[in-house]
């Protein structure tokens, strides 16, 4: 299995990150982007760890994403991605783009949170 791991430190409380990762509104609002795949939560430890198992419809590709959340006000997120496909350049490219999108989303969550705090002050 191919394994990629990234760590990111965010100025956001862990419960907010946990709730954002569990949010399924995107899948509900735009189901056409999720045709041919199933995504299920395999580990759910509130505000600590969240893991998703995603399979393509034919079962050819399996992706396991794990988020380990730690900290109080500032939060560290260890994001680990495993896949059963090794050596396929197309799948690897799609997976790396997905990882970049997840990390970018977490950074945007932090930006919105910090800007909201600054506006309150």
C-alpha positions, -999 to 999 in steps of 0.1 A, spaced: 0 0 0 12 35 -9 14 57 22 16 95 23 16 114 56 14 152 63 12 173 94 -3 207 97 -6 231 127 -37 253 127 -49 281 150 -84 265 152 -99 245 181 -99 207 176 -137 204 178 -141 228 149 -117 208 128 -135 176 137 -169 190 128 -155 204 95 -140 170 85 -173 152 93 -194 177 73 -212 159 44 -230 189 28 -207 188 -2 -217 152 -10 -253 161 -5 -253 193 -26 -232 180 -55 -237 142 -57 -226 142 -94 -190 146 -82 -192 114 -60 -207 90 -86 -190 56 -86 -175 58 -51 -185 50 -16 -171 69 15 -176 56 50 -163 65 84 -142 37 98 -129 54 129 -147 81 148 -131 93 181 -147 127 189 -121 155 186 -92 130 184 -93 108 153 -114 104 122 -108 79 94 -126 74 61 -125 44 38 -133 52 2 -138 26 -25 -145 30 -62 -176 12 -75 -157 -16 -90 -135 -20 -59 -103 -14 -79 -91 15 -58 -93 18 -20 -82 49 -1 -80 51 36 -76 86 51 -69 91 88 -69 125 106 -53 125 141 -62 157 159 -43 170 190 -40 202 209 -62 227 227 -65 262 211 -38 255 185 -44 221 168 -20 197 151 -36 175 124 -17 144 112 -32 135 79 -23 100 66 -35 86 32 -31 50 22 -41 34 -11 -39 -1 -26 -26 12 -59 12 14 -63 30 27 -94 0 40 -113 10 76 -123 -26 87 -130 -39 75 -96 -9 89 -78 -15 123 -94 -52 123 -85 -44 113 -50 -17 140 -45 -42 166 -59 -68 154 -34 -43 156 -5 -34 192 -16 -71 201 -17 -77 187 18 -47 206 32 -58 238 14 -94 234 29 -79 232 64 -59 263 58 -90 281 45 -108 270 77 -80 286 97 -82 318 77 -119 321 82 -116 313 119 -88 338 126 -105 366 105 -137 360 124 -119 364 157 -102 396 145 -135 411 135 -150 404 169 -122 423 185 
